[in-house]
């Protein structure tokens, strides 16, 4: 997977971090414990830079999913989801990853269709090794677009296994840019 092109915000962040690092270096030269002060300033700037970089990526590379359609194939126990992913941001996006989450709406035990009879997320974590345990949610991530210019769209198709014990499933499809 290739990286999305850097924006003016990325270059501005790099320039500010370098400027702050130089100021930190000059401040550390004036203290008695030069290495300790410079190391603290460097690590703090790296932490700030990491979270700011991620924040810039989340707010600059924006994609959305539209025109979702589903088809279920009973013989092969698969579901096919079709849709369109669109770049609604102002910058090109290198990779778009769609996340599909299937949720069994009626996963009750013994015919009871209650919220209290469905396995919780906590139970799913610890019952995963039990061969008789049936998960009530299924998730899948898939690369759906390689490169999207601003305002452009691409159709996508995702094929995934549909658990046979699901009585009525709802699904949620979200897309995000992979940076």
Secondary structure, DSSP 8 states (H G I E B T S, - for coil): -------HHHHHHHHHHHHHHHHHHHHHHTSS-HHHHHHHHHHHHHHHHHHHHHHHHHHHS-EEEEEEEEEEETTTTEEEEEEEEEE-SSS-BSEEEEEEEEEETT--STT---GGGS--HHHHHHSTT-TT---SEEEEEEEEES-B-TT-EEEEEEEEE--TT-SSEEEEEEEEEE-
